[in-house]
Amino acid sequence: MSSTRQDFYKAVKVSDHVYWVGAIDWDIRNFHGYTTRRGSTYNAYLVLADKITLIDTVKAPFKEELLSRIASVIDPKEIAYIVSNHSEMDHTGCLPDVIDVIKPEKVYASTMGAKTLNEHFHLDQEIVAVKDGQSISLGNMNLSFLETRMLHWPDSMFSYLGEEKLLFSQDAFGMHLASSERFDDEIDGSILRYEAATYYANILLPFSPLILKLLDRVGKSGLDLKIVSPDHGPIWRKDINMILDLYSKWAIQSPTKKAVIVYATMWHSTEIMAEAIAEGLSAGGVRIKLMNIDDCHRSDVAYEMLDAGALIVGSPTLNNNMLPAMADILTYLKGLRPKNLIGAAFGSYGWSGDALGQVKDVLTNMKVELVDEGINVRYVPDADSLDKCFSLGAKVAQKLKEVARDG
Ligand code: FEO
C-alpha cells in the first residue's frame, strides 16, 4: 500500500483463521429504491488458510478500504484465491481492480456467477465455476459451496468453512446497518430485528418459498453452524438461532391479525375515510398500521406488510388515475409478491372516479382476496359514507379473525 491516507483501516478477527476486511458505508440512504436510514456495510472476509482466500469484495468506491484492511493482516498479493458468492455490484464492483492488484491463482464463483461476472466485467481472468456441494482445498482447510439460486440472484451461493463451522452467506441473514460493531452481541437486539426484517421484506420476500427449502439445508438440522457471516451488517456469532427462526417465520408468510391501511389524499377526504376504516378494524380487534404515503417510504410499507394479514388501499382520482405516488407504492409491493392477504380498496373523486377500479385491479393481480367491492366517495364523505367505511373495517376484521393467527 503506497497511500498513507488509507492505511488506518484495520481488519477485525472473526474466528481463528477468518478476518472481516469489508467496508462501512455510513452515508448510503437509497439502495435501488429501498431507504437505508442506517447506512450499510459491504462485508468481505479473509481466510488465512495455506491458500489465503478472499471471500467477496466490496462496492467499487470502497476498494482502498478493502485493500487497507487486508494489508493490516497480510500483503494482499499473498491472496491465492478469491471466491465471489454473489455477483451484484455491491460485492463485486471493485473485483476487476482487486484482481489486478492481487493477481490471484484462481477466482471461483457458481456456474451462473462465472457467467454473470463475465457479463458484468468482461474479464481476462478466468472465473472457475464451482458446483453445488463441491469443495476446494485451501491446503489445511476446505471450503465447500452451496448454490442458492435466486437468493436473491441466479448466481448466488454460500461458502462453508467446515473447520471453523463458519458460513459465508452473502446477502442472506444480512441487513443494511452501518456500525463500528461487527457482531450481533454488540448491537441492540431490537435494532437487529428491525433491520433484518426490513431487509427481508424489501429484498428477500419474493423468494420466500426458496428460503424455506434453504433453511432445511443450512438451518438447525443442516450445517453445523458456529458463525454466520453475511455480506451486509453484523456477523452472527451469539444468536444464530434468532435469525434462523425469524427467517422461518417470515418465509412462511402466515398472516397475523394486523391490517395495513396505506392511503394517499389530496383534500383529506380519503384520509377521513382511512381513519373511519381504521376505527372499524380496531373495534373488531385487529392491530392497525395507518400509513399516509406522504409521510412514509415504500420500504416502510414493505416492512409493515411482513406480518400483516390485510392490505387496504385508498387513493383519490387525479386525471383519471390513482395518485402517482400510490402507483409507485403498489408497483413496489406487487414486485415483492406478498402472499396470503385479504384486502379492500377505497377512495374519493370529483367526476371520473377511476382510481378505485385501478387499485382493485392491482390488488387482484397481487392475489389479494378482496372482501368487499370497495367504497368510492364523490368529493367529501358524509356521515353515511363514513359509516360504510367503519363497516368495511369491521368486515375486514371479521374475515381476518377467521384466517389469521395471533401475533
Ligand atoms: Fe448485497 Fe444482492 O447484493
Residues whose N, C-alpha, C, O or C-beta is under 5 A from the ligand:
A	BS01	FEO	E88 D90 D171
